[in-house]
């Protein structure tokens, strides 16, 4: 089944990923300061409910609750030795409710550390962390790996190479870009053409952009990216920029308010569409309708 996702993309099908995990966990009881990945073991019914809601909303792909599941991130909670367990369980839970013909994507986010030569985390250590995560996700039943929300060439390259070495799963790799007065680039200055070249050279099967400061930066990124590559492109915009309301972080873009821009994004040649921070099953339902309408034209 893992090869089939690339075959479907190559055939021209647009696949729908899911929306946010973190904000959905918060709605369902995740407390401030609590480790999201630990919920896979401690309260699996919450994670299962999120996976089910996204599949029921029309997602072809649901991402595992493992974004921060590497040892570096888990060490903030003194849970680094649970890395393999958390990742394997996250994938197993998703697989248990994954409908036939749909997919589980193993989510792999940044370490939260700066890699050498700019920081202190050795590149080989980062590779070891990503290798462990990829192996656990594969054992748990992931069909594809989503390496996401990266900002440096060094870290995304380490993650791709580790995932490719550890598993035979397809790998999607995406940067988070910012739309600024000096153009589109990551917080560490990686521009879109450089990103496309590096991701291609590193062996990513799918490339793209996620998170960032709203759908506009995703649209502008895809406009630059599409003519530069024949690889499938993934796009997962936020529901706008976060705002603080009391003790809560909220995202104000509704499915209706971004519908036209999502339709335009599809016309730019996106192959996997989904949502990032603040998006929910209602956003995914809207995206499902747009994909189906476009297919049936």
C-alpha positions in Angstrom: 0.0 0.0 0.0 2.9 2.4 0.7 3.9 2.4 -3.0 0.3 3.0 -4.0 0.2 6.6 -2.6 3.0 7.6 -5.1 1.2 5.8 -7.9 -2.0 7.6 -7.2 -0.2 11.0 -7.2 1.7 10.1 -10.4 -1.7 9.3 -12.0 -2.8 12.9 -11.2 -5.0 12.3 -8.2 -5.1 15.0 -5.6 -5.0 13.5 -2.1 -6.4 15.2 1.0 -4.5 15.2 4.2 -5.9 16.2 7.6 -5.9 19.3 9.7 -4.2 20.3 12.9 -3.4 17.9 15.7 -2.2 20.2 18.5 -5.2 22.5 18.6 -7.6 19.5 18.4 -5.8 17.9 21.4 -6.2 21.1 23.3 -9.9 21.2 22.6 -10.2 17.6 23.9 -8.2 18.0 27.2 -4.5 18.4 26.6 -3.3 20.7 29.3 -0.6 23.4 29.0 2.8 21.9 29.6 1.6 18.4 29.0 3.5 16.2 26.5 1.2 15.7 23.4 2.8 12.4 22.4 2.3 10.9 25.9 -1.5 11.1 25.2 -1.0 8.2 22.8 -0.4 5.9 25.8 -2.2 7.7 28.6 -5.5 8.7 26.9 -5.5 6.9 23.5 -9.3 7.5 23.1 -8.6 11.2 22.5 -6.1 10.6 19.8 -8.4 8.0 18.2 -11.3 10.5 18.1 -9.2 13.0 16.2 -8.0 10.4 13.6 -11.6 9.3 13.2 -12.9 12.8 12.8 -10.4 13.6 10.0 -11.1 10.3 8.1 -14.8 10.9 8.4 -14.4 14.5 7.2 -12.9 13.1 4.0 -9.1 12.9 4.6 -7.2 10.4 2.5 -4.3 10.7 4.9 -4.2 11.2 8.7 -1.0 12.2 10.4 0.1 10.6 13.6 0.3 12.4 16.9 4.1 12.2 16.9 5.2 15.6 15.6 7.4 16.2 18.7 8.2 12.5 19.1 12.0 12.7 18.8 14.3 12.3 21.8 15.4 15.9 21.8 11.9 17.3 22.0 10.8 14.6 24.5 13.7 15.4 26.8 11.9 18.6 27.7 9.4 16.4 29.6 12.1 13.8 30.7 10.4 11.3 28.4 13.2 10.8 25.8 13.3 7.0 26.6 9.7 6.7 25.5 10.4 7.9 22.0 10.0 4.6 20.2 6.9 3.6 22.2 5.1 6.9 21.6 5.8 6.8 17.9 4.8 3.2 17.4 1.6 3.6 19.4 0.7 6.8 17.5 0.9 5.0 14.2 -0.9 1.9 15.6 -3.8 4.0 16.8 -4.1 5.6 13.4 -3.8 2.3 11.6 -6.6 0.8 13.7 -9.2 3.3 12.4 -7.7 3.9 8.9 -10.4 3.1 6.3 -9.4 0.8 3.4 -7.8 2.8 0.6 -6.6 5.5 2.9 -3.3 6.2 4.6 -1.4 6.9 7.8 1.4 9.5 7.6 4.0 9.4 10.3 4.6 12.9 11.5 8.2 14.0 12.2 8.9 17.5 13.3 12.1 19.4 14.2 14.3 18.5 17.2 14.0 22.0 18.5 17.8 22.2 18.6 20.2 23.8 16.3 22.5 21.4 14.4 26.2 21.8 13.9 27.9 23.9 12.6 25.5 26.6 13.8 24.4 24.9 17.0 25.6 22.1 19.3 23.6 19.1 18.2 25.8 16.8 16.1 24.3 15.9 12.8 24.8 12.2 13.4 22.9 12.5 16.7 20.0 14.2 14.9 20.1 11.4 12.3 19.9 8.8 15.1 16.9 10.6 16.6 15.1 10.7 13.3 16.1 7.1 12.5 14.5 5.9 15.7 11.3 7.8 15.1 11.0 6.6 11.5 11.6 3.0 12.5 8.9 3.2 15.2 6.4 4.8 12.9 7.0 2.2 10.2 6.6 -0.6 12.7 3.4 0.9 13.9 2.0 0.8 10.4 2.7 4.2 8.8 2.3 4.2 5.0 4.3 7.4 4.4 6.5 9.7 6.5 5.8 13.5 6.7 8.9 15.4 7.7 7.5 18.9 8.4 7.8 22.4 9.7 11.6 22.5 9.0 13.5 25.7 8.6 17.2 24.7 8.0 18.8 22.7 5.2 20.9 20.7 7.7 18.0 19.4 9.7 15.7 18.5 6.9 18.5 16.7 5.1 19.4 14.7 8.2 15.8 13.7 8.7 15.2 12.7 5.0 18.5 10.7 4.9 17.7 9.0 8.2 14.1 8.1 7.2 15.3 6.7 3.9 18.0 4.6 5.5 15.7 3.3 8.2 12.6 2.5 6.1 11.4 1.9 2.6 8.4 4.3 3.1 7.8 7.3 0.8 9.0 10.5 2.3 7.3 13.9 2.1 9.4 16.8 3.3 8.2 20.4 3.8 9.7 23.6 5.0 7.9 26.4 6.8 8.3 29.6 4.8 7.6 33.2 5.7 6.3 35.9 3.4 8.4 39.0 4.2 9.5 42.3 2.7 12.6 40.5 1.4 10.7 37.7 -0.3 9.8 34.1 0.7 12.2 32.2 2.8 12.4 30.2 6.0 13.4 31.8 9.3 16.9 30.7 8.5 17.0 32.2 5.1 16.3 29.2 2.9 14.5 30.4 -0.3 12.2 28.3 -2.4 14.5 27.4 -5.3 17.2 26.3 -2.8 14.7 24.2 -0.9 13.4 22.5 -4.0 17.0 21.6 -5.1 18.0 20.3 -1.6 14.9 18.3 -1.1 15.3 16.7 -4.5 18.9 15.9 -4.0 18.2 14.4 -0.6 15.8 11.9 -2.0 12.4 13.3 -0.9 9.5 11.7 -2.8 7.1 14.6 -2.1 8.1 18.2 -1.3 6.2 21.2 -0.1 5.3 23.8 2.5 3.3 23.7 5.7 2.5 26.0 8.7 3.8 29.6 8.3 1.9 32.8 8.5 -1.2 31.8 6.6 -2.4 30.6 3.2 -1.0 33.5 1.2 2.6 32.4 1.8 1.7 28.9 0.9 0.1 30.1 -2.4 3.2 32.2 -3.3 5.5 29.3 -2.4 3.7 26.9 -4.6 3.7 29.4 -7.5 7.5 29.4 -7.3 7.9 25.7 -6.6 5.6 24.2 -9.2 7.6 25.1 -12.3 10.9 24.0 -10.6 9.9 20.3 -10.0 8.1 17.3 -11.3 7.8 15.9 -7.8 4.4 15.9 -6.1 3.8 19.1 -4.0 2.2 19.1 -0.5 0.6 22.2 0.9 -0.8 22.6 4.4 -1.6 26.2 5.4 -2.5 27.4 8.9 -6.0 28.8 9.6 -4.4 32.3 9.7 -2.1 33.6 12.4 -2.7 32.7 16.0 -4.3 35.2 18.4 -4.4 35.2 22.2 -7.9 35.2 23.7 -7.7 34.9 27.5 -5.7 31.7 28.2 -6.3 30.3 24.7 -4.5 30.5 21.4 -7.1 30.8 18.6 -7.1 30.8 14.8 -9.8 32.8 13.2 -9.9 31.8 9.6 -13.0 29.8 9.0 -13.5 27.3 6.2 -15.7 29.8 4.4 -13.3 32.6 4.7 -10.4 30.7 3.0 -12.5 28.7 0.6 -11.7 30.8 -2.5 -8.0 30.8 -1.7 -8.0 27.0 -1.2 -9.6 26.6 -4.6 -6.9 28.8 -6.1 -4.3 26.8 -4.4 -5.6 23.6 -6.0 -5.4 25.3 -9.4 -1.7 26.0 -8.9 -0.9 22.3 -9.1 -0.9 21.0 -5.5 -0.9 17.2 -5.2 -1.5 16.8 -1.5 -3.7 19.4 0.3 -4.3 19.6 4.0 -4.3 22.0 6.9 -1.9 22.9 9.7 -2.3 24.9 13.0 -5.9 25.9 13.7 -7.5 23.9 11.0 -10.1 21.3 12.0 -12.4 18.7 10.5 -14.7 21.4 9.1 -11.8 22.9 7.1 -11.1 19.4 5.8 -14.8 18.9 4.8 -14.5 22.1 2.7 -11.3 21.0 1.1 -12.9 17.6 0.3 -15.8 19.3 -1.5 -13.4 21.5 -3.5 -11.2 18.5 -4.6 -14.3 16.5 -5.6 -15.8 19.4 -7.5 -12.6 20.0 -9.4 -12.3 16.3 -10.2 -15.8 16.1 -11.5 -15.6 19.2 -13.7 
